[in-house]
């Protein structure tokens, strides 16, 4: 009996050690916006894919890239602009999926009754530097032949502010309008100090797509982990699409800790959508517009076909039966 007992103990220890080692750690950089919710939800179901996802929330997409380059982040949810600028700046990343589209709005002070983009002439407009909102704003201003600068002398004075400070600046009348993300733009409208000017999707860029990027190291050296990560992403997104009430409760309660109302969330998601896909053409158009308007200050803009890798997504969607 003793040898059998020793063998049982040995096998128990062996399998226990295997169980401990089964979950591969993936470090996620994310942002705190309503349409980033499915990416955050990945950590809740990661165990099904033998993964442990350690999420770190950053103030804006550009802040994630230095962490990626320092080897501190393996996968990141980002505005496409920030990812393109990061790739141009030497970040060894691949774009592997789109996770949300839309999610932006140009909002003016409710007391000014600005009803069109042309009405921004002579006004101060707040926007975060380097995100989708900056490029969308510039594309709209250009469409209506308005000039802009962060120095006086142009049609529109640009005021660069963090996302978190835009609403307060609009409410305190430090700026006249803002190009803001969701749910913050919906909050400004619902609280009465903001009024919608435009959903800025009528330029060649269309609706901005937010992008999931992974490091080249993860893609090349741990392809199995990368594939399981994308499978996890596909399930998280499919869950949010199929169960909007779960998506709302998770975003409101887990991400925002009750700081946004049901109306804020619903209005935000009326202006955004969870998705999986990332057309290479959209990445190239966005890159070209960034170069044209000087967003990201890129000396060598990357070609979309060189760093958009959709093979993991195709396999993940096929395995899950997702179109």
C-alpha positions, 0 to 999 in steps of 0.5 A: 500500500505504501508505494501506491500511496506515495504514487498518489501523493506524487501524482497529486503534487504533479497535477497540482503544479500543472494546474498552478502553471496552467494560466498564462499571464497576459498584461492588458492596458485599457481605457475607461470608456463605455465602449471598452467594456468588452475588453475589460470583461475578458478578465472575467472569463479568462480562466476558461482559456487558461489565461490570467488577465491583469488589467491596468487602466490608463488615462489615454491611449498614448500613455499605453505605448510607453508601457508597451515599449518598456515590456510592461503591457502585452495587449492594449485597447486603444484608439487607432490613432494612438496605435498608429502613432505608437507603431510609427514611434517604434512600438513593436505591436500588431493590430489584431482586431477592432473592438468598438466603433463610433463613440465620439461626439462634438458637444458645445455649451448649451448656452451658446446654441452652436448648431453646426461645425461652421458655428465653431468659427471664433470658438475655443474647442477642447480635445485630448491630444493624440486620440481619435477625437483629435483626428475626427475634429480636424477632419470635420474642420477641414471639411468645412474649410475652417483653420485651426491651431492651439495658438491664436490667429486661426478660425478655431482655437484648439485647447488640449485637455485630458478626457477627464478635464473636458467636461469640467472645462465645458461646464465652467465655460473655459471652452466653448465646445469639445470633441469628447468620447463616450459616456462623457459626452452623453453625460454633458448632454444629460446634465444640461451643460452640453448640447450635441453639435455633431457626430463626426462620422461624415468624413473619409474616416467614417466611424472611428474603430478602436483597435486591439493590439498585441506585442510582436513578441506575444504574437511570434513567441507565444502564438498559442497564448495569443490565439487563446487571448483572441478567442477570449476576446471573441467570446467577451464581445459576443457576450456583450452583443447578445446580452446588452443588460449584462454589458450595461451592468458590467460597465456601470458597476464594475468599470465606473463604480456607479458613476454613470446612470443607465441613461448615460450608458444607453445614450453612449452606446446609441453612439457606439457599438461593440465589434470584432473587425478591423478593415485594413483599408480603414487603418490606412485611411486613418494613417493618411489623415493623421499624416495630412493633419499632423496628428501623431507627428509621424516621420515615417507613417506605417503601412497598414498592410505591414502591421495589421494581422487578422489571422488570429481573429479569423480563427477565433471567430471561426471557432466560435461560429461568429460571422 
